[in-house]
Amino acid sequence: MRAEAERTVVANRRARHDYHLEETYEAGIQLVGSEVKSLREGRASLQDAYAKVRGGEVWLVNMHIAPYPQAGPFNHDPLRPRRLLLHKAEIRRLVGKVKERGYTLVPLRVYFRRGLAKVELALARGKKQYDKREDLARREAERQVARALAGRRRPARVG
């Protein structure tokens, strides 16, 4: 059996910096033709995007997909809300956690799997400023340790 080919179109690299990520979900995205073609060219941004539950459905808001030049007058609105395709049980679970515990739904990346556009959503809680500073300090300390260990070469033992 062949491995599933995944091609990441756009990733939200700031999400891991700004949020504590709890759980991740995979959802399909309901798109129009010009959006799919533009996505395949990699012309999208998750800069200020988030997902919200409205009327028993999950919507991806503020994701920018650039207009497709060849679509002419039949182009899409770049910032329109897009419906995410999830199972009802997943939506119910998300509704409960978002309402009760103050979580946010953050898109981590958009990718194609077997020709279908998917979005990876994370149930996330916002980080405070001091959390971000702690993460940066920890990462820098790990880098320094790795540099020190890499620079330390042991002479070969004889005998």
C-alpha positions as CSV (number, residue, x, y, z in Angstrom):
1,M,0.0,0.0,0.0
2,R,1.3,3.4,-0.9
3,A,1.8,6.1,1.7
4,E,-0.7,9.0,1.5
5,A,0.9,12.0,-0.2
6,E,0.4,15.2,1.7
7,R,1.4,18.6,0.3
8,T,1.3,21.5,2.7
9,V,0.0,24.7,1.1
10,V,0.3,27.1,4.0
11,A,1.3,26.8,7.7
12,N,0.5,29.1,10.6
13,R,3.9,29.2,12.3
14,R,2.9,31.8,14.8
15,A,0.2,29.5,16.3
16,R,2.8,27.5,18.3
17,H,4.3,30.8,19.6
18,D,1.0,32.4,20.6
19,Y,-1.0,29.4,21.9
20,H,-0.8,26.3,24.1
21,L,-2.1,23.7,21.7
22,E,-4.2,21.0,23.3
23,E,-5.8,18.7,20.7
24,T,-5.7,18.7,16.9
25,Y,-8.4,17.9,14.4
26,E,-8.4,17.3,10.6
27,A,-11.3,18.9,8.7
28,G,-12.2,19.3,5.1
29,I,-12.8,22.7,3.6
30,Q,-15.8,23.6,1.4
31,L,-14.3,25.6,-1.4
32,V,-15.3,26.9,-4.9
33,G,-13.3,26.1,-8.0
34,S,-11.2,29.3,-8.2
35,E,-10.2,28.9,-4.5
36,V,-8.9,25.3,-5.1
37,K,-6.9,26.5,-8.1
38,S,-5.4,29.4,-6.1
39,L,-4.6,27.1,-3.2
40,R,-2.8,24.6,-5.5
41,E,-0.6,27.5,-6.5
42,G,0.1,28.2,-2.8
43,R,-1.5,31.6,-2.7
44,A,-3.1,31.6,0.7
45,S,-2.5,33.0,4.2
46,L,-3.5,31.9,7.7
47,Q,-2.2,35.2,9.2
48,D,-5.3,36.2,11.3
49,A,-7.4,33.2,10.6
50,Y,-9.5,31.4,13.3
51,A,-12.4,29.0,13.4
52,K,-15.7,29.5,15.1
53,V,-18.8,27.4,15.7
54,R,-22.0,29.0,14.5
55,G,-25.4,27.3,14.0
56,G,-24.0,23.8,14.6
57,E,-21.3,24.3,11.9
58,V,-17.7,25.2,12.1
59,W,-16.5,28.1,10.0
60,L,-13.0,29.2,9.0
61,V,-12.9,33.0,9.3
62,N,-10.3,35.5,7.9
63,M,-8.3,32.9,5.9
64,H,-7.1,34.8,2.8
65,I,-7.1,32.9,-0.5
66,A,-5.9,35.2,-3.3
67,P,-8.1,35.6,-6.4
68,Y,-7.3,33.2,-9.3
69,P,-6.4,35.4,-12.3
70,Q,-7.8,33.1,-14.9
71,A,-11.3,33.0,-13.2
72,G,-12.1,36.5,-14.6
73,P,-15.5,37.8,-13.4
74,F,-16.4,34.5,-11.6
75,N,-13.7,34.9,-8.9
76,H,-14.3,34.4,-5.2
77,D,-14.1,36.8,-2.3
78,P,-10.6,36.3,-0.8
79,L,-11.8,36.6,2.9
80,R,-15.2,34.9,2.8
81,P,-16.0,32.5,5.7
82,R,-15.5,28.9,4.6
83,R,-17.4,26.0,6.1
84,L,-15.3,23.2,7.6
85,L,-16.4,19.6,7.3
86,L,-16.4,17.7,10.5
87,H,-18.4,14.9,12.0
88,K,-21.3,15.9,14.3
89,A,-19.7,14.3,17.3
90,E,-16.5,16.3,16.8
91,I,-18.5,19.5,16.4
92,R,-20.4,18.8,19.7
93,R,-17.1,18.2,21.5
94,L,-15.6,21.4,20.1
95,V,-18.7,23.4,21.1
96,G,-18.5,22.2,24.7
97,K,-14.8,23.0,25.0
98,V,-14.9,26.4,23.3
99,K,-17.9,27.5,25.4
100,E,-17.0,26.1,28.8
101,R,-13.3,26.3,29.1
102,G,-12.4,29.3,27.0
103,Y,-10.5,27.6,24.2
104,T,-10.0,29.0,20.7
105,L,-10.0,27.0,17.4
106,V,-6.8,27.9,15.5
107,P,-5.9,26.6,12.1
108,L,-2.3,25.2,12.0
109,R,-1.9,24.4,8.3
110,V,-3.8,23.8,5.1
111,Y,-2.8,20.9,2.9
112,F,-3.9,18.5,0.2
113,R,-4.4,14.8,0.9
114,R,-5.4,12.6,-1.9
115,G,-6.5,15.6,-3.9
116,L,-8.8,17.0,-1.2
117,A,-8.1,20.3,0.7
118,K,-7.8,19.8,4.4
119,V,-7.2,22.1,7.4
120,E,-5.5,21.0,10.6
121,L,-7.3,22.7,13.5
122,A,-6.0,22.9,17.1
123,L,-8.0,23.5,20.3
124,A,-5.8,26.1,21.8
125,R,-5.5,28.4,24.9
126,G,-3.8,31.7,24.5
127,K,-0.3,32.2,26.0
128,K,0.5,35.0,28.3
129,Q,3.5,37.2,27.5
130,Y,5.7,35.6,30.2
131,D,4.9,32.2,28.8
132,K,6.3,33.3,25.4
133,R,9.4,34.7,27.1
134,E,9.9,31.4,29.0
135,D,9.6,29.4,25.7
136,L,12.2,31.6,24.0
137,A,14.6,31.4,26.9
138,R,14.3,27.6,27.1
139,R,14.8,27.2,23.3
140,E,17.9,29.5,23.4
141,A,19.3,27.4,26.4
142,E,18.8,24.2,24.4
143,R,20.6,25.7,21.4
144,Q,23.6,26.7,23.5
145,V,23.8,23.3,25.1
146,A,23.7,21.7,21.6
147,R,26.4,24.1,20.3
148,A,28.6,23.3,23.3
149,L,28.2,19.6,22.9
150,A,28.9,19.8,19.1
151,G,32.0,21.9,19.6
152,R,33.4,19.5,22.2
153,R,35.4,16.8,20.3
154,R,36.9,13.9,22.2
155,P,40.3,12.7,21.2
156,A,40.5,9.1,20.2
157,R,41.8,6.8,23.0
158,V,44.9,4.9,22.3
159,G,45.6,1.6,24.0
